[in-house]
Amino acid sequence: MQREFQPAVYIMANRRNGTIYVGVTSNLRQRAWQHREGALDGFTKEFGCKLLVWFELHATMEHAILREKQLKGGSRKRKLALIEAGNPTWRDLFADICS
């Protein structure tokens, strides 16, 4: 069960090997739901990134933000490899964080 305040870095996608978005949040369940429902205007809504395909929990927001910057500064190839390593079928992990 995820705590309400739990810093996390996450990747949303519109399909396998499709458009991806890297984000950071203090409440992954709420933020992933917002992306899925199109409640947030911007990149994920425009490109239909509704699948939570990867996430990483952190002890502090500072650590989460540093990791997000590291990922955003890296290549697409490295992001895809990160997803494939932990979620090779690109399964939507939203249900996992809601249980």
Backbone as XML, in Angstrom:
<?xml version="1.0"?>
<chain id="A" units="angstrom">
  <residue number="1" name="MET">
    <atom name="N" x="0.839" y="-1.183" z="0.000"/>
    <atom name="CA" x="0.000" y="0.000" z="0.000"/>
    <atom name="C" x="0.880" y="1.241" z="0.000"/>
  </residue>
  <residue number="2" name="GLN">
    <atom name="N" x="0.627" y="2.120" z="-0.897"/>
    <atom name="CA" x="1.431" y="3.332" z="-1.020"/>
    <atom name="C" x="0.944" y="4.392" z="-0.039"/>
  </residue>
  <residue number="3" name="ARG">
    <atom name="N" x="1.858" y="5.055" z="0.630"/>
    <atom name="CA" x="1.498" y="6.170" z="1.505"/>
    <atom name="C" x="0.973" y="7.317" z="0.656"/>
  </residue>
  <residue number="4" name="GLU">
    <atom name="N" x="0.178" y="8.190" z="1.278"/>
    <atom name="CA" x="-0.358" y="9.339" z="0.542"/>
    <atom name="C" x="0.779" y="10.250" z="0.075"/>
  </residue>
  <residue number="5" name="PHE">
    <atom name="N" x="1.745" y="10.535" z="0.968"/>
    <atom name="CA" x="2.916" y="11.315" z="0.564"/>
    <atom name="C" x="4.075" y="10.346" z="0.391"/>
  </residue>
  <residue number="6" name="GLN">
    <atom name="N" x="4.368" y="10.035" z="-0.852"/>
    <atom name="CA" x="5.462" y="9.109" z="-1.166"/>
    <atom name="C" x="6.120" y="9.606" z="-2.443"/>
  </residue>
  <residue number="7" name="PRO">
    <atom name="N" x="7.251" y="10.298" z="-2.315"/>
    <atom name="CA" x="7.919" y="10.797" z="-3.509"/>
    <atom name="C" x="8.219" y="9.669" z="-4.498"/>
  </residue>
  <residue number="8" name="ALA">
    <atom name="N" x="7.977" y="9.951" z="-5.765"/>
    <atom name="CA" x="8.174" y="8.938" z="-6.803"/>
    <atom name="C" x="8.519" y="9.590" z="-8.134"/>
  </residue>
  <residue number="9" name="VAL">
    <atom name="N" x="9.278" y="8.869" z="-8.917"/>
    <atom name="CA" x="9.546" y="9.213" z="-10.312"/>
    <atom name="C" x="8.815" y="8.159" z="-11.123"/>
  </residue>
  <residue number="10" name="TYR">
    <atom name="N" x="8.229" y="8.558" z="-12.237"/>
    <atom name="CA" x="7.412" y="7.617" z="-13.000"/>
    <atom name="C" x="7.514" y="7.890" z="-14.492"/>
  </residue>
  <residue number="11" name="ILE">
    <atom name="N" x="7.132" y="6.876" z="-15.266"/>
    <atom name="CA" x="7.074" y="7.016" z="-16.718"/>
    <atom name="C" x="5.685" y="6.582" z="-17.186"/>
  </residue>
  <residue number="12" name="MET">
    <atom name="N" x="5.042" y="7.459" z="-17.936"/>
    <atom name="CA" x="3.759" y="7.168" z="-18.575"/>
    <atom name="C" x="4.034" y="6.971" z="-20.058"/>
  </residue>
  <residue number="13" name="ALA">
    <atom name="N" x="3.222" y="6.136" z="-20.713"/>
    <atom name="CA" x="3.380" y="5.885" z="-22.146"/>
    <atom name="C" x="2.007" y="5.780" z="-22.800"/>
  </residue>
  <residue number="14" name="ASN">
    <atom name="N" x="1.981" y="5.982" z="-24.118"/>
    <atom name="CA" x="0.708" y="5.802" z="-24.827"/>
    <atom name="C" x="0.584" y="4.393" z="-25.404"/>
  </residue>
  <residue number="15" name="ARG">
    <atom name="N" x="1.703" y="3.706" z="-25.571"/>
    <atom name="CA" x="1.711" y="2.320" z="-26.032"/>
    <atom name="C" x="3.161" y="1.823" z="-25.945"/>
  </residue>
  <residue number="16" name="ARG">
    <atom name="N" x="3.347" y="0.537" z="-26.163"/>
    <atom name="CA" x="4.700" y="-0.018" z="-26.125"/>
    <atom name="C" x="5.578" y="0.675" z="-27.173"/>
  </residue>
  <residue number="17" name="ASN">
    <atom name="N" x="6.745" y="1.116" z="-26.746"/>
    <atom name="CA" x="7.716" y="1.817" z="-27.596"/>
    <atom name="C" x="7.147" y="3.088" z="-28.225"/>
  </residue>
  <residue number="18" name="GLY">
    <atom name="N" x="6.088" y="3.619" z="-27.643"/>
    <atom name="CA" x="5.476" y="4.839" z="-28.167"/>
    <atom name="C" x="6.019" y="6.075" z="-27.464"/>
  </residue>
  <residue number="19" name="THR">
    <atom name="N" x="5.166" y="7.065" z="-27.349"/>
    <atom name="CA" x="5.525" y="8.312" z="-26.675"/>
    <atom name="C" x="5.599" y="8.059" z="-25.183"/>
  </residue>
  <residue number="20" name="ILE">
    <atom name="N" x="6.646" y="8.587" z="-24.535"/>
    <atom name="CA" x="6.803" y="8.423" z="-23.095"/>
    <atom name="C" x="6.968" y="9.780" z="-22.425"/>
  </residue>
  <residue number="21" name="TYR">
    <atom name="N" x="6.609" y="9.809" z="-21.164"/>
    <atom name="CA" x="6.702" y="11.016" z="-20.351"/>
    <atom name="C" x="7.292" y="10.643" z="-19.004"/>
  </residue>
  <residue number="22" name="VAL">
    <atom name="N" x="8.292" y="11.385" z="-18.562"/>
    <atom name="CA" x="8.905" y="11.178" z="-17.250"/>
    <atom name="C" x="8.421" y="12.284" z="-16.328"/>
  </residue>
  <residue number="23" name="GLY">
    <atom name="N" x="7.953" y="11.900" z="-15.143"/>
    <atom name="CA" x="7.477" y="12.882" z="-14.182"/>
    <atom name="C" x="7.887" y="12.538" z="-12.768"/>
  </residue>
  <residue number="24" name="VAL">
    <atom name="N" x="7.616" y="13.486" z="-11.861"/>
    <atom name="CA" x="7.889" y="13.304" z="-10.438"/>
    <atom name="C" x="6.654" y="13.772" z="-9.680"/>
  </residue>
  <residue number="25" name="THR">
    <atom name="N" x="6.382" y="13.122" z="-8.558"/>
    <atom name="CA" x="5.199" y="13.457" z="-7.775"/>
    <atom name="C" x="5.392" y="13.036" z="-6.329"/>
  </residue>
  <residue number="26" name="SER">
    <atom name="N" x="4.560" y="13.567" z="-5.456"/>
    <atom name="CA" x="4.551" y="13.126" z="-4.060"/>
    <atom name="C" x="3.396" y="12.163" z="-3.810"/>
  </residue>
  <residue number="27" name="ASN">
    <atom name="N" x="2.534" y="11.962" z="-4.813"/>
    <atom name="CA" x="1.397" y="11.045" z="-4.677"/>
    <atom name="C" x="1.176" y="10.353" z="-6.022"/>
  </residue>
  <residue number="28" name="LEU">
    <atom name="N" x="1.832" y="9.227" z="-6.213"/>
    <atom name="CA" x="1.822" y="8.543" z="-7.502"/>
    <atom name="C" x="0.425" y="8.073" z="-7.899"/>
  </residue>
  <residue number="29" name="ARG">
    <atom name="N" x="-0.327" y="7.547" z="-6.960"/>
    <atom name="CA" x="-1.673" y="7.064" z="-7.278"/>
    <atom name="C" x="-2.545" y="8.185" z="-7.852"/>
  </residue>
  <residue number="30" name="GLN">
    <atom name="N" x="-2.529" y="9.318" z="-7.181"/>
    <atom name="CA" x="-3.332" y="10.457" z="-7.640"/>
    <atom name="C" x="-2.834" y="10.978" z="-8.991"/>
  </residue>
  <residue number="31" name="ARG">
    <atom name="N" x="-1.516" y="11.131" z="-9.140"/>
    <atom name="CA" x="-0.972" y="11.689" z="-10.379"/>
    <atom name="C" x="-1.220" y="10.753" z="-11.563"/>
  </residue>
  <residue number="32" name="ALA">
    <atom name="N" x="-1.024" y="9.452" z="-11.373"/>
    <atom name="CA" x="-1.266" y="8.496" z="-12.460"/>
    <atom name="C" x="-2.740" y="8.527" z="-12.858"/>
  </residue>
  <residue number="33" name="TRP">
    <atom name="N" x="-3.633" y="8.616" z="-11.877"/>
    <atom name="CA" x="-5.062" y="8.707" z="-12.164"/>
    <atom name="C" x="-5.357" y="9.961" z="-12.995"/>
  </residue>
  <residue number="34" name="GLN">
    <atom name="N" x="-4.744" y="11.085" z="-12.623"/>
    <atom name="CA" x="-4.950" y="12.338" z="-13.364"/>
    <atom name="C" x="-4.510" y="12.192" z="-14.817"/>
  </residue>
  <residue number="35" name="HIS">
    <atom name="N" x="-3.378" y="11.546" z="-15.045"/>
    <atom name="CA" x="-2.912" y="11.322" z="-16.418"/>
    <atom name="C" x="-3.880" y="10.405" z="-17.165"/>
  </residue>
  <residue number="36" name="ARG">
    <atom name="N" x="-4.312" y="9.328" z="-16.529"/>
    <atom name="CA" x="-5.216" y="8.361" z="-17.163"/>
    <atom name="C" x="-6.541" y="8.995" z="-17.573"/>
  </residue>
  <residue number="37" name="GLU">
    <atom name="N" x="-7.040" y="9.879" z="-16.724"/>
    <atom name="CA" x="-8.345" y="10.501" z="-16.963"/>
    <atom name="C" x="-8.260" y="11.756" z="-17.827"/>
  </residue>
  <residue number="38" name="GLY">
    <atom name="N" x="-7.049" y="12.167" z="-18.182"/>
    <atom name="CA" x="-6.892" y="13.392" z="-18.973"/>
    <atom name="C" x="-7.229" y="14.641" z="-18.184"/>
  </residue>
  <residue number="39" name="ALA">
    <atom name="N" x="-7.095" y="14.568" z="-16.858"/>
    <atom name="CA" x="-7.440" y="15.683" z="-15.988"/>
    <atom name="C" x="-6.377" y="16.785" z="-15.987"/>
  </residue>
  <residue number="40" name="LEU">
    <atom name="N" x="-5.207" y="16.485" z="-16.508"/>
    <atom name="CA" x="-4.114" y="17.460" z="-16.554"/>
    <atom name="C" x="-3.854" y="17.862" z="-18.000"/>
  </residue>
  <residue number="41" name="ASP">
    <atom name="N" x="-3.978" y="19.138" z="-18.281"/>
    <atom name="CA" x="-3.637" y="19.617" z="-19.614"/>
    <atom name="C" x="-2.126" y="19.515" z="-19.801"/>
  </residue>
  <residue number="42" name="GLY">
    <atom name="N" x="-1.717" y="19.312" z="-21.028"/>
    <atom name="CA" x="-0.292" y="19.271" z="-21.301"/>
    <atom name="C" x="0.105" y="18.079" z="-22.149"/>
  </residue>
  <residue number="43" name="PHE">
    <atom name="N" x="1.368" y="17.726" z="-22.048"/>
    <atom name="CA" x="1.986" y="16.713" z="-22.894"/>
    <atom name="C" x="1.271" y="15.365" z="-22.840"/>
  </residue>
  <residue number="44" name="THR">
    <atom name="N" x="1.031" y="14.847" z="-21.620"/>
    <atom name="CA" x="0.454" y="13.503" z="-21.520"/>
    <atom name="C" x="-0.961" y="13.459" z="-22.075"/>
  </residue>
  <residue number="45" name="LYS">
    <atom name="N" x="-1.715" y="14.513" z="-21.891"/>
    <atom name="CA" x="-3.075" y="14.558" z="-22.439"/>
    <atom name="C" x="-3.028" y="14.650" z="-23.958"/>
  </residue>
  <residue number="46" name="GLU">
    <atom name="N" x="-2.154" y="15.500" z="-24.470"/>
    <atom name="CA" x="-2.029" y="15.701" z="-25.920"/>
    <atom name="C" x="-1.617" y="14.423" z="-26.639"/>
  </residue>
  <residue number="47" name="PHE">
    <atom name="N" x="-0.705" y="13.652" z="-26.032"/>
    <atom name="CA" x="-0.182" y="12.457" z="-26.684"/>
    <atom name="C" x="-0.788" y="11.154" z="-26.157"/>
  </residue>
  <residue number="48" name="GLY">
    <atom name="N" x="-1.777" y="11.254" z="-25.283"/>
    <atom name="CA" x="-2.479" y="10.060" z="-24.806"/>
    <atom name="C" x="-1.642" y="9.129" z="-23.951"/>
  </residue>
  <residue number="49" name="CYS">
    <atom name="N" x="-0.735" y="9.672" z="-23.167"/>
    <atom name="CA" x="0.118" y="8.855" z="-22.293"/>
    <atom name="C" x="-0.669" y="8.499" z="-21.030"/>
  </residue>
  <residue number="50" name="LYS">
    <atom name="N" x="-1.344" y="7.357" z="-21.068"/>
    <atom name="CA" x="-2.228" y="6.949" z="-19.981"/>
    <atom name="C" x="-1.769" y="5.686" z="-19.264"/>
  </residue>
  <residue number="51" name="LEU">
    <atom name="N" x="-0.699" y="5.064" z="-19.736"/>
    <atom name="CA" x="-0.206" y="3.821" z="-19.142"/>
    <atom name="C" x="0.967" y="4.112" z="-18.216"/>
  </residue>
  <residue number="52" name="LEU">
    <atom name="N" x="0.852" y="3.721" z="-16.971"/>
    <atom name="CA" x="1.964" y="3.821" z="-16.032"/>
    <atom name="C" x="2.840" y="2.597" z="-16.263"/>
  </residue>
  <residue number="53" name="VAL">
    <atom name="N" x="3.997" y="2.788" z="-16.888"/>
    <atom name="CA" x="4.828" y="1.645" z="-17.280"/>
    <atom name="C" x="6.072" y="1.451" z="-16.418"/>
  </residue>
  <residue number="54" name="TRP">
    <atom name="N" x="6.397" y="2.443" z="-15.594"/>
    <atom name="CA" x="7.571" y="2.327" z="-14.723"/>
    <atom name="C" x="7.440" y="3.348" z="-13.611"/>
  </residue>
  <residue number="55" name="PHE">
    <atom name="N" x="7.893" y="2.985" z="-12.412"/>
    <atom name="CA" x="7.984" y="3.967" z="-11.330"/>
    <atom name="C" x="9.047" y="3.531" z="-10.346"/>
  </residue>
  <residue number="56" name="GLU">
    <atom name="N" x="9.504" y="4.503" z="-9.579"/>
    <atom name="CA" x="10.542" y="4.277" z="-8.580"/>
    <atom name="C" x="10.208" y="5.167" z="-7.385"/>
  </residue>
  <residue number="57" name="LEU">
    <atom name="N" x="10.079" y="4.581" z="-6.210"/>
    <atom name="CA" x="9.766" y="5.333" z="-4.998"/>
    <atom name="C" x="11.055" y="5.846" z="-4.359"/>
  </residue>
  <residue number="58" name="HIS">
    <atom name="N" x="10.953" y="7.020" z="-3.722"/>
    <atom name="CA" x="12.118" y="7.635" z="-3.097"/>
    <atom name="C" x="11.802" y="8.081" z="-1.678"/>
  </residue>
  <residue number="59" name="ALA">
    <atom name="N" x="12.832" y="8.205" z="-0.861"/>
    <atom name="CA" x="12.667" y="8.602" z="0.537"/>
    <atom name="C" x="12.314" y="10.088" z="0.669"/>
  </residue>
  <residue number="60" name="THR">
    <atom name="N" x="12.839" y="10.915" z="-0.235"/>
    <atom name="CA" x="12.586" y="12.352" z="-0.157"/>
    <atom name="C" x="12.279" y="12.910" z="-1.544"/>
  </residue>
  <residue number="61" name="MET">
    <atom name="N" x="11.602" y="14.059" z="-1.566"/>
    <atom name="CA" x="11.333" y="14.724" z="-2.847"/>
    <atom name="C" x="12.630" y="15.158" z="-3.502"/>
  </residue>
  <residue number="62" name="GLU">
    <atom name="N" x="13.605" y="15.552" z="-2.706"/>
    <atom name="CA" x="14.888" y="15.973" z="-3.269"/>
    <atom name="C" x="15.522" y="14.846" z="-4.080"/>
  </residue>
  <residue number="63" name="HIS">
    <atom name="N" x="15.512" y="13.640" z="-3.540"/>
    <atom name="CA" x="16.071" y="12.490" z="-4.262"/>
    <atom name="C" x="15.257" y="12.195" z="-5.519"/>
  </residue>
  <residue number="64" name="ALA">
    <atom name="N" x="13.933" y="12.279" z="-5.399"/>
    <atom name="CA" x="13.064" y="12.009" z="-6.546"/>
    <atom name="C" x="13.307" y="13.024" z="-7.665"/>
  </residue>
  <residue number="65" name="ILE">
    <atom name="N" x="13.435" y="14.281" z="-7.303"/>
    <atom name="CA" x="13.666" y="15.330" z="-8.308"/>
    <atom name="C" x="15.017" y="15.141" z="-8.992"/>
  </residue>
  <residue number="66" name="LEU">
    <atom name="N" x="16.038" y="14.791" z="-8.221"/>
    <atom name="CA" x="17.358" y="14.532" z="-8.817"/>
    <atom name="C" x="17.290" y="13.373" z="-9.801"/>
  </residue>
  <residue number="67" name="ARG">
    <atom name="N" x="16.569" y="12.315" z="-9.434"/>
    <atom name="CA" x="16.433" y="11.150" z="-10.323"/>
    <atom name="C" x="15.649" y="11.511" z="-11.582"/>
  </residue>
  <residue number="68" name="GLU">
    <atom name="N" x="14.595" y="12.306" z="-11.421"/>
    <atom name="CA" x="13.808" y="12.746" z="-12.582"/>
    <atom name="C" x="14.706" y="13.528" z="-13.552"/>
  </residue>
  <residue number="69" name="LYS">
    <atom name="N" x="15.506" y="14.430" z="-13.028"/>
    <atom name="CA" x="16.413" y="15.213" z="-13.875"/>
    <atom name="C" x="17.416" y="14.311" z="-14.587"/>
  </residue>
  <residue number="70" name="GLN">
    <atom name="N" x="17.906" y="13.302" z="-13.861"/>
    <atom name="CA" x="18.846" y="12.348" z="-14.459"/>
    <atom name="C" x="18.181" y="11.619" z="-15.628"/>
  </residue>
  <residue number="71" name="LEU">
    <atom name="N" x="16.967" y="11.151" z="-15.423"/>
    <atom name="CA" x="16.258" y="10.421" z="-16.476"/>
    <atom name="C" x="15.930" y="11.327" z="-17.657"/>
  </residue>
  <residue number="72" name="LYS">
    <atom name="N" x="15.441" y="12.523" z="-17.370"/>
    <atom name="CA" x="15.083" y="13.442" z="-18.451"/>
    <atom name="C" x="16.311" y="13.846" z="-19.261"/>
  </residue>
  <residue number="73" name="GLY">
    <atom name="N" x="17.466" y="13.891" z="-18.603"/>
    <atom name="CA" x="18.698" y="14.254" z="-19.285"/>
    <atom name="C" x="19.310" y="13.106" z="-20.077"/>
  </residue>
  <residue number="74" name="GLY">
    <atom name="N" x="18.804" y="11.901" z="-19.842"/>
    <atom name="CA" x="19.332" y="10.726" z="-20.524"/>
    <atom name="C" x="18.651" y="10.499" z="-21.864"/>
  </residue>
  <residue number="75" name="SER">
    <atom name="N" x="19.142" y="9.534" z="-22.577"/>
    <atom name="CA" x="18.611" y="9.233" z="-23.908"/>
    <atom name="C" x="17.303" y="8.451" z="-23.827"/>
  </residue>
  <residue number="76" name="ARG">
    <atom name="N" x="16.557" y="8.505" z="-24.908"/>
    <atom name="CA" x="15.327" y="7.711" z="-25.009"/>
    <atom name="C" x="15.664" y="6.219" z="-24.891"/>
  </residue>
  <residue number="77" name="LYS">
    <atom name="N" x="16.764" y="5.827" z="-25.499"/>
    <atom name="CA" x="17.194" y="4.424" z="-25.462"/>
    <atom name="C" x="17.351" y="3.938" z="-24.024"/>
  </residue>
  <residue number="78" name="ARG">
    <atom name="N" x="17.933" y="4.755" z="-23.172"/>
    <atom name="CA" x="18.121" y="4.384" z="-21.762"/>
    <atom name="C" x="16.795" y="4.303" z="-21.027"/>
  </residue>
  <residue number="79" name="LYS">
    <atom name="N" x="15.868" y="5.202" z="-21.338"/>
    <atom name="CA" x="14.535" y="5.157" z="-20.717"/>
    <atom name="C" x="13.802" y="3.887" z="-21.133"/>
  </residue>
  <residue number="80" name="LEU">
    <atom name="N" x="13.867" y="3.547" z="-22.415"/>
    <atom name="CA" x="13.212" y="2.334" z="-22.899"/>
    <atom name="C" x="13.821" y="1.097" z="-22.248"/>
  </residue>
  <residue number="81" name="ALA">
    <atom name="N" x="15.138" y="1.093" z="-22.082"/>
    <atom name="CA" x="15.818" y="-0.035" z="-21.445"/>
    <atom name="C" x="15.383" y="-0.172" z="-19.983"/>
  </residue>
  <residue number="82" name="LEU">
    <atom name="N" x="15.187" y="0.944" z="-19.309"/>
    <atom name="CA" x="14.731" y="0.936" z="-17.926"/>
    <atom name="C" x="13.335" y="0.317" z="-17.830"/>
  </residue>
  <residue number="83" name="ILE">
    <atom name="N" x="12.444" y="0.719" z="-18.731"/>
    <atom name="CA" x="11.093" y="0.154" z="-18.759"/>
    <atom name="C" x="11.164" y="-1.343" z="-19.048"/>
  </residue>
  <residue number="84" name="GLU">
    <atom name="N" x="11.894" y="-1.709" z="-20.092"/>
    <atom name="CA" x="11.990" y="-3.115" z="-20.510"/>
    <atom name="C" x="12.568" y="-4.003" z="-19.404"/>
  </residue>
  <residue number="85" name="ALA">
    <atom name="N" x="13.511" y="-3.477" z="-18.629"/>
    <atom name="CA" x="14.139" y="-4.271" z="-17.567"/>
    <atom name="C" x="13.138" y="-4.633" z="-16.468"/>
  </residue>
  <residue number="86" name="GLY">
    <atom name="N" x="12.261" y="-3.695" z="-16.125"/>
    <atom name="CA" x="11.323" y="-3.948" z="-15.040"/>
    <atom name="C" x="9.921" y="-4.331" z="-15.472"/>
  </residue>
  <residue number="87" name="ASN">
    <atom name="N" x="9.590" y="-4.044" z="-16.721"/>
    <atom name="CA" x="8.226" y="-4.270" z="-17.207"/>
    <atom name="C" x="8.286" y="-4.605" z="-18.701"/>
  </residue>
  <residue number="88" name="PRO">
    <atom name="N" x="8.829" y="-5.769" z="-19.051"/>
    <atom name="CA" x="9.082" y="-6.099" z="-20.461"/>
    <atom name="C" x="7.832" y="-6.153" z="-21.344"/>
  </residue>
  <residue number="89" name="THR">
    <atom name="N" x="6.661" y="-6.347" z="-20.740"/>
    <atom name="CA" x="5.433" y="-6.382" z="-21.545"/>
    <atom name="C" x="4.739" y="-5.021" z="-21.598"/>
  </residue>
  <residue number="90" name="TRP">
    <atom name="N" x="5.319" y="-4.028" z="-20.936"/>
    <atom name="CA" x="4.745" y="-2.675" z="-20.873"/>
    <atom name="C" x="3.331" y="-2.714" z="-20.289"/>
  </residue>
  <residue number="91" name="ARG">
    <atom name="N" x="3.141" y="-3.594" z="-19.311"/>
    <atom name="CA" x="1.860" y="-3.704" z="-18.628"/>
    <atom name="C" x="1.561" y="-2.406" z="-17.869"/>
  </residue>
  <residue number="92" name="ASP">
    <atom name="N" x="0.308" y="-1.994" z="-17.842"/>
    <atom name="CA" x="-0.084" y="-0.811" z="-17.072"/>
    <atom name="C" x="0.000" y="-1.167" z="-15.589"/>
  </residue>
  <residue number="93" name="LEU">
    <atom name="N" x="0.828" y="-0.455" z="-14.850"/>
    <atom name="CA" x="1.079" y="-0.747" z="-13.446"/>
    <atom name="C" x="0.142" y="-0.022" z="-12.498"/>
  </residue>
  <residue number="94" name="PHE">
    <atom name="N" x="-0.841" y="0.682" z="-13.035"/>
    <atom name="CA" x="-1.748" y="1.466" z="-12.198"/>
    <atom name="C" x="-2.436" y="0.597" z="-11.143"/>
  </residue>
  <residue number="95" name="ALA">
    <atom name="N" x="-2.920" y="-0.561" z="-11.532"/>
    <atom name="CA" x="-3.606" y="-1.444" z="-10.574"/>
    <atom name="C" x="-2.670" y="-1.854" z="-9.443"/>
  </residue>
  <residue number="96" name="ASP">
    <atom name="N" x="-1.397" y="-1.996" z="-9.737"/>
    <atom name="CA" x="-0.412" y="-2.394" z="-8.719"/>
    <atom name="C" x="-0.297" y="-1.366" z="-7.602"/>
  </residue>
  <residue number="97" name="ILE">
    <atom name="N" x="-0.401" y="-0.087" z="-7.936"/>
    <atom name="CA" x="-0.246" y="0.947" z="-6.925"/>
    <atom name="C" x="-1.556" y="1.248" z="-6.202"/>
  </residue>
  <residue number="98" name="CYS">
    <atom name="N" x="-2.651" y="0.702" z="-6.699"/>
    <atom name="CA" x="-3.959" y="0.930" z="-6.078"/>
    <atom name="C" x="-4.321" y="-0.172" z="-5.098"/>
  </residue>
  <residue number="99" name="SER">
    <atom name="N" x="-3.554" y="-1.237" z="-5.060"/>
    <atom name="CA" x="-3.900" y="-2.345" z="-4.153"/>
    <atom name="C" x="-3.206" y="-2.211" z="-2.814"/>
  </residue>
</chain>
